[in-house]
Amino acid sequence: MTLTADVVVLGAGAAGLMCAATAGYQGQRVLLLDHTDKPGKKILMSGGGRCNFTNLNTTPANYLSANPHFCISALKRYTPQHFVELVERHGVDYVEKAPGQLFCSNSSKDILQVLLTEAEWAGIDLRMKTAIQQVTTTADGVCLHTSLGKVEAGALVIATGGLSIPTMGATGFGYDLARQFGLDVLPTRAGLVPFTLHPELKNSLAPLSGLSTEVAVSCRGKTFREPLLITHRGLSGPAMLQISSYWQPGDNLLINWLPTLDVVNQLKTLRQQQPRSTLAGWLQEHLPKRLASTLLTLLQEQGTSLPERLADLSNQQIENLAEQLHQWPIKPAGTEGYRTAEVTLGGVDTRNISSQNFAVQGLEQIRFIGEVLDVTGQLGGFNFQWAWASGFACGQGL
């Protein structure tokens, strides 16, 4: 049996569903295929089950790519406001948890239902549990050999995502197809991912597991001021996830434990006004008590001798302490990898792909969208906005 369609979309995630519905509304007969048992699995688990579905402050600067201009066109044509209008049309309640970051009030299921409803209204033929054995190009389209049988179509959209969270069905299939069609695939690695620590520091911080505090963390010229979370494996929380996309193995992270304070001025003033105050007492006023105690212990273990009372602190000691608290170096052992990573950095090189309709140059019938491409957003709804924008722009251009 041979199935026919105008467009086949591989991958029923955020980008694939958006593209399929958009193309369907334009009168295209769309067949949407996925090898997993349920659509939109990563949508359902995102944002702690609440789905941070866009960021109102989205700009191209929120994305990492070897070709940074590539994302501009699609982001301009499908903005966060467009997606908000779609969500509102379907009556989904949402909240702005942090500036620009929109989450479902109830559940991620609401966003998935919006997409599935749109796909249904657009007449999409959605088939799950479908394996793709072979893809070839023909004179006027593509031919796929699948577990459904042979499929012939005018165009193929690859929206298979990256390697992050393999338990949700992530594979490198999209990269394999890209190489088959002569495209470069830039080196991939886990992004928006917690860090692991070397045993010594891990053991020192282990009793603080579950503790969170706001920090500013820097690496390779980027700084993020967000909460850090200490876990039994290492360091997580928004600050660590953000900086992980810029960190390379061997790099130090510089953590500012007191990003809102001028430690030098405050300690000098306090030394004058309350000389009998203790350093431990002062630090515990500004950090969780257990963290303050641990940091002082670590300083002493590293050979930093500090008097107990502020009155006994010299100017040099104050300046040294300030530098350590504002630029505390930590060299991670690594990251937790794709198992817990929210995104995959790198991917299909965009330099041979049209930023207008996402077609491969010289192979107009083949298109790539979403996370499989070398476009990765920062934390905070930017990756979903890229899925919507690339899916919409591709769907319109089919």
Secondary structure per residue as TSV (DSSP state, phi and psi in degrees):
chain	resnum	aa	ss	phi	psi
A	1	M	-	360.0	134.4
A	2	T	E	-113.3	123.9
A	3	L	E	-89.9	145.8
A	4	T	E	-126.6	149.9
A	5	A	E	-156.1	161.7
A	6	D	E	-75.0	-40.1
A	7	V	E	-137.2	134.8
A	8	V	E	-109.7	129.4
A	9	V	E	-111.4	126.3
A	10	L	E	-98.8	116.5
A	11	G	-	111.9	109.9
A	12	A	-	-100.3	49.4
A	13	G	S	-98.6	-159.6
A	14	A	H	-59.0	-52.1
A	15	A	H	-67.8	-43.1
A	16	G	H	-63.8	-44.1
A	17	L	H	-63.7	-42.1
A	18	M	H	-63.4	-44.8
A	19	C	H	-64.9	-45.0
A	20	A	H	-60.4	-47.1
A	21	A	H	-63.8	-42.9
A	22	T	H	-61.2	-45.6
A	23	A	H	-66.4	-39.6
A	24	G	H	-61.4	-40.4
A	25	Y	H	-65.6	-19.5
A	26	Q	T	-90.1	8.7
A	27	G	T	91.9	5.3
A	28	Q	-	-79.3	142.2
A	29	R	-	-84.8	112.3
A	30	V	E	-113.4	130.3
A	31	L	E	-109.5	118.6
A	32	L	E	-107.1	117.8
A	33	L	E	-115.6	144.0
A	34	D	-	-148.8	143.9
A	35	H	S	-84.1	-12.6
A	36	T	S	-87.4	179.2
A	37	D	S	-90.7	-17.9
A	38	K	S	-139.6	143.7
A	39	P	S	-76.7	154.8
A	40	G	-	63.4	35.9
A	41	K	H	-62.4	-41.1
A	42	K	H	-71.0	-28.7
A	43	I	H	-61.4	-45.0
A	44	L	H	-63.7	-36.8
A	45	M	H	-88.8	-11.2
A	46	S	H	-71.9	153.0
A	47	G	H	59.3	34.8
A	48	G	H	62.5	32.3
A	49	G	H	85.7	5.6
A	50	R	T	-112.4	-12.0
A	51	C	-	59.5	98.6
A	52	N	E	-78.4	85.3
A	53	F	E	-80.4	-12.9
A	54	T	E	-165.0	174.8
A	55	N	E	-133.3	121.1
A	56	L	T	-63.7	-18.4
A	57	N	T	-100.5	24.8
A	58	T	-	-62.4	129.2
A	59	T	-	-138.4	163.6
A	60	P	G	-58.0	-23.5
A	61	A	G	-66.9	-13.5
A	62	N	G	-86.2	8.6
A	63	Y	E	-123.6	145.7
A	64	L	E	-104.7	132.6
A	65	S	-	-166.1	148.4
A	66	A	S	-70.0	-15.3
A	67	N	S	-127.4	75.1
A	68	P	T	-62.6	-19.8
A	69	H	T	-80.4	-15.4
A	70	F	T	-58.2	-38.6
A	71	C	T	-78.2	-13.2
A	72	I	H	-59.0	-48.6
A	73	S	H	-60.4	-50.2
A	74	A	H	-65.6	-40.5
A	75	L	H	-64.5	-31.6
A	76	K	H	-71.6	-36.0
A	77	R	H	-81.7	-25.3
A	78	Y	S	-134.0	102.2
A	79	T	-	-95.2	168.5
A	80	P	H	-54.9	-36.3
A	81	Q	H	-61.7	-36.0
A	82	H	H	-61.3	-43.3
A	83	F	H	-71.1	-36.9
A	84	V	H	-60.1	-41.7
A	85	E	H	-60.6	-41.0
A	86	L	H	-62.3	-47.1
A	87	V	H	-61.0	-42.5
A	88	E	H	-67.3	-36.3
A	89	R	H	-60.3	-30.6
A	90	H	T	-91.6	4.2
A	91	G	T	72.6	26.2
A	92	V	-	-84.4	126.4
A	93	D	-	-80.5	141.4
A	94	Y	E	-143.6	163.2
A	95	V	E	-132.0	153.7
A	96	E	E	-100.7	101.0
A	97	K	E	-76.8	-45.4
A	98	A	E	-125.9	162.3
A	99	P	T	-49.4	117.1
A	100	G	T	88.0	-19.1
A	101	Q	E	-88.9	111.2
A	102	L	E	-99.7	130.2
A	103	F	E	-123.5	154.3
A	104	C	E	-64.6	139.1
A	105	S	S	-67.8	-35.0
A	106	N	S	-103.6	-69.2
A	107	S	-	-156.5	151.4
A	108	S	T	-56.5	-24.7
A	109	K	H	-56.1	-29.6
A	110	D	H	-63.2	-41.1
A	111	I	H	-69.0	-44.3
A	112	L	H	-60.4	-39.7
A	113	Q	H	-65.1	-37.6
A	114	V	H	-56.3	-48.3
A	115	L	H	-67.5	-41.6
A	116	L	H	-67.8	-37.0
A	117	T	H	-65.4	-44.6
A	118	E	H	-60.0	-42.9
A	119	A	H	-62.8	-40.2
A	120	E	H	-64.9	-47.4
A	121	W	H	-60.9	-32.6
A	122	A	T	-83.4	0.2
A	123	G	T	78.6	27.0
A	124	I	-	-74.4	137.7
A	125	D	E	-94.8	102.0
A	126	L	E	-98.3	124.3
A	127	R	E	-126.7	117.8
A	128	M	-	-94.1	174.8
A	129	K	S	52.2	42.9
A	130	T	-	-114.1	118.2
A	131	A	-	-89.8	140.0
A	132	I	E	-104.6	119.2
A	133	Q	E	-94.6	-33.7
A	134	Q	E	-157.7	143.2
A	135	V	E	-129.4	127.6
A	136	T	E	-132.9	152.6
A	137	T	E	-92.4	148.5
A	138	T	E	-121.6	177.4
A	139	A	T	-59.0	-35.7
A	140	D	T	-123.6	22.2
A	141	G	E	165.5	-135.4
A	142	V	E	-138.6	157.4
A	143	C	E	-131.2	128.3
A	144	L	E	-118.4	136.5
A	145	H	E	-101.8	118.6
A	146	T	E	-131.3	173.6
A	147	S	T	-69.8	-10.7
A	148	L	T	-86.6	-14.2
A	149	G	E	118.7	-162.2
A	150	K	E	-80.4	138.5
A	151	V	E	-126.9	127.4
A	152	E	E	-116.9	136.1
A	153	A	E	-150.9	162.8
A	154	G	E	-77.9	-28.6
A	155	A	E	-149.0	153.5
A	156	L	E	-125.9	125.5
A	157	V	E	-108.9	124.6
A	158	I	E	-101.5	110.0
A	159	A	-	-127.6	49.0
A	160	T	-	-88.5	0.5
A	161	G	-	74.0	-168.5
A	162	G	-	-107.0	-150.4
A	163	L	S	-100.6	-2.6
A	164	S	S	-73.8	139.1
A	165	I	-	58.1	69.8
A	166	P	G	-59.9	-24.3
A	167	T	G	-65.2	-18.3
A	168	M	G	-90.0	2.7
A	169	G	T	104.4	7.1
A	170	A	-	-65.8	136.2
A	171	T	-	-142.3	173.5
A	172	G	S	-93.3	21.1
A	173	F	H	-59.7	-40.0
A	174	G	H	-62.1	-36.8
A	175	Y	H	-68.5	-38.3
A	176	D	H	-61.3	-43.1
A	177	L	H	-64.8	-40.2
A	178	A	H	-59.2	-45.7
A	179	R	H	-64.5	-38.2
A	180	Q	H	-58.8	-35.5
A	181	F	T	-93.9	15.8
A	182	G	T	83.7	13.4
A	183	L	-	-90.9	149.0
A	184	D	-	-78.6	144.0
A	185	V	E	-115.5	115.2
A	186	L	E	-72.2	151.0
A	187	P	E	-51.5	135.0
A	188	T	E	-104.5	149.2
A	189	R	E	-156.2	163.5
A	190	A	E	-69.7	136.1
A	191	G	E	-127.0	161.4
A	192	L	S	49.4	61.3
A	193	V	-	-137.7	143.1
A	194	P	-	-66.3	155.6
A	195	F	E	-95.7	147.9
A	196	T	E	-101.0	158.2
A	197	L	-	-121.4	157.2
A	198	H	-	-67.0	151.6
A	199	P	H	-51.3	-41.9
A	200	E	H	-61.2	-51.1
A	201	L	H	-70.9	-36.9
A	202	K	H	-58.0	-43.9
A	203	N	H	-66.9	-36.4
A	204	S	H	-66.4	-36.4
A	205	L	H	-90.8	-14.0
A	206	A	G	-51.4	-41.4
A	207	P	G	-64.9	-14.6
A	208	L	G	-94.8	7.4
A	209	S	T	-52.3	130.1
A	210	G	T	97.8	-10.5
A	211	L	-	-82.4	138.3
A	212	S	E	-129.3	142.8
A	213	T	E	-153.5	150.7
A	214	E	E	-78.9	132.6
A	215	V	E	-134.6	172.5
A	216	A	E	-117.1	124.1
A	217	V	E	-117.1	138.1
A	218	S	E	-127.2	147.0
A	219	C	E	-166.5	134.9
A	220	R	T	50.7	41.9
A	221	G	T	81.1	0.7
A	222	K	E	-109.0	142.0
A	223	T	E	-133.0	135.4
A	224	F	E	-127.1	131.2
A	225	R	E	-107.5	103.3
A	226	E	E	-154.6	173.1
A	227	P	E	-68.0	142.9
A	228	L	E	-107.7	141.7
A	229	L	E	-122.5	127.0
A	230	I	E	-88.2	128.8
A	231	T	-	-118.8	173.6
A	232	H	S	-72.4	-11.2
A	233	R	S	-103.0	-24.6
A	234	G	E	167.1	-127.2
A	235	L	E	-124.2	132.8
A	236	S	E	-138.6	-154.8
A	237	G	H	88.6	162.3
A	238	P	H	-52.9	-39.8
A	239	A	H	-60.4	-45.9
A	240	M	H	-71.1	-40.0
A	241	L	H	-60.8	-44.5
A	242	Q	H	-59.9	-50.8
A	243	I	H	-71.9	-21.1
A	244	S	H	-62.0	-26.5
A	245	S	T	-73.8	-14.4
A	246	Y	T	-107.5	-21.8
A	247	W	-	-69.8	143.1
A	248	Q	-	-121.2	148.6
A	249	P	T	-51.1	132.5
A	250	G	T	98.8	-18.6
A	251	D	-	-71.1	148.1
A	252	N	-	-85.9	146.1
A	253	L	E	-97.9	139.2
A	254	L	E	-107.7	116.8
A	255	I	E	-105.6	124.5
A	256	N	E	-95.5	104.6
A	257	W	S	-73.1	-20.5
A	258	L	-	-129.5	66.2
A	259	P	T	-66.7	-17.7
A	260	T	T	-97.4	-2.9
A	261	L	-	-110.6	148.2
A	262	D	-	-97.7	94.6
A	263	V	H	-60.9	-42.0
A	264	V	H	-59.8	-53.9
A	265	N	H	-63.2	-40.6
A	266	Q	H	-66.6	-42.9
A	267	L	H	-68.7	-38.4
A	268	K	H	-65.2	-40.9
A	269	T	H	-65.8	-45.6
A	270	L	H	-66.1	-36.4
A	271	R	H	-59.5	-36.6
A	272	Q	H	-76.5	-43.0
A	273	Q	H	-83.9	-36.5
A	274	Q	-	-134.5	67.4
A	275	P	T	-59.9	-22.5
A	276	R	T	-86.4	-4.5
A	277	S	-	-62.7	152.3
A	278	T	B	-100.5	153.8
A	279	L	H	-63.3	-41.4
A	280	A	H	-62.9	-42.9
A	281	G	H	-62.3	-42.4
A	282	W	H	-63.3	-45.1
A	283	L	H	-66.6	-34.8
A	284	Q	H	-71.0	-17.1
A	285	E	H	-73.4	-24.6
A	286	H	H	-111.1	-12.9
A	287	L	S	-134.0	158.6
A	288	P	-	-51.7	137.8
A	289	K	H	-56.1	-44.7
A	290	R	H	-65.3	-36.5
A	291	L	H	-67.6	-43.1
A	292	A	H	-58.3	-45.5
A	293	S	H	-63.3	-42.4
A	294	T	H	-64.3	-42.3
A	295	L	H	-62.9	-41.9
A	296	L	H	-64.4	-39.7
A	297	T	H	-62.7	-44.0
A	298	L	H	-62.7	-39.4
A	299	L	H	-60.8	-44.4
A	300	Q	H	-65.4	-38.9
A	301	E	H	-65.3	-28.8
A	302	Q	T	-83.7	1.4
A	303	G	T	96.0	9.0
A	304	T	-	-85.6	113.5
A	305	S	-	-92.1	121.2
A	306	L	-	-128.7	131.5
A	307	P	-	-69.2	159.6
A	308	E	S	-73.7	-44.6
A	309	R	B	-90.2	145.6
A	310	L	G	-62.2	-33.4
A	311	A	G	-58.1	-27.8
A	312	D	G	-93.8	3.1
A	313	L	-	-82.8	127.8
A	314	S	-	-82.5	162.7
A	315	N	H	-57.1	-40.9
A	316	Q	H	-64.0	-40.8
A	317	Q	H	-65.2	-39.2
A	318	I	H	-62.9	-44.2
A	319	E	H	-66.7	-39.7
A	320	N	H	-64.6	-43.3
A	321	L	H	-63.6	-42.3
A	322	A	H	-60.0	-42.8
A	323	E	H	-62.8	-40.3
A	324	Q	H	-68.8	-40.3
A	325	L	H	-73.7	-28.8
A	326	H	H	-87.4	-22.1
A	327	Q	S	-139.6	65.5
A	328	W	E	-81.2	114.7
A	329	P	E	-83.0	133.0
A	330	I	E	-132.2	128.1
A	331	K	-	-105.1	103.5
A	332	P	-	-61.6	151.6
A	333	A	S	-71.9	-30.9
A	334	G	E	169.2	-155.7
A	335	T	E	-122.9	171.1
A	336	E	-	-74.5	-6.9
A	337	G	G	77.4	-167.3
A	338	Y	G	-62.9	-20.4
A	339	R	G	-56.5	-39.6
A	340	T	T	-120.3	-0.2
A	341	A	-	-64.6	140.1
A	342	E	S	-80.6	-25.4
A	343	V	E	-143.6	169.4
A	344	T	E	-114.3	122.6
A	345	L	E	-79.9	153.6
A	346	G	E	79.2	-161.1
A	347	G	E	122.3	-156.6
A	348	V	E	-64.3	123.5
A	349	D	-	-61.4	125.4
A	350	T	G	-83.9	-3.6
A	351	R	G	-69.8	-16.6
A	352	N	G	-111.8	25.7
A	353	I	B	-126.7	138.0
A	354	S	-	-70.3	128.6
A	355	S	T	-76.5	-8.4
A	356	Q	T	-85.8	-52.7
A	357	N	T	-124.2	3.8
A	358	F	-	68.7	18.3
A	359	A	E	-80.7	147.7
A	360	V	E	-73.2	132.2
A	361	Q	T	-60.7	127.0
A	362	G	T	84.4	-6.8
A	363	L	E	-138.0	70.7
A	364	E	E	-58.3	-23.7
A	365	Q	E	-82.8	-5.4
A	366	I	E	-111.9	129.9
A	367	R	E	-135.4	150.6
A	368	F	E	-127.0	135.3
A	369	I	-	-140.0	163.1
A	370	G	G	76.3	-147.3
A	371	E	G	-71.7	-20.5
A	372	V	G	-62.6	-24.3
A	373	L	B	-80.0	160.4
A	374	D	S	-78.9	65.2
A	375	V	-	-141.6	117.0
A	376	T	E	-130.5	126.3
A	377	G	E	-85.4	158.4
A	378	Q	-	-71.2	174.6
A	379	L	T	-71.6	141.7
A	380	G	T	124.4	24.3
A	381	G	T	99.2	-3.0
A	382	F	H	-72.2	-33.9
A	383	N	H	-70.0	-36.6
A	384	F	H	-65.4	-40.1
A	385	Q	H	-62.7	-35.5
A	386	W	H	-66.4	-39.3
A	387	A	H	-60.8	-47.8
A	388	W	H	-62.9	-46.4
A	389	A	H	-68.0	-45.6
A	390	S	H	-68.9	-38.6
A	391	G	H	-63.3	-43.7
A	392	F	H	-66.0	-47.5
A	393	A	H	-62.3	-40.5
A	394	C	H	-68.3	-46.0
A	395	G	H	-60.0	-38.5
A	396	Q	H	-67.9	-32.1
A	397	G	T	-88.4	5.0
A	398	L	-	-84.1	360.0
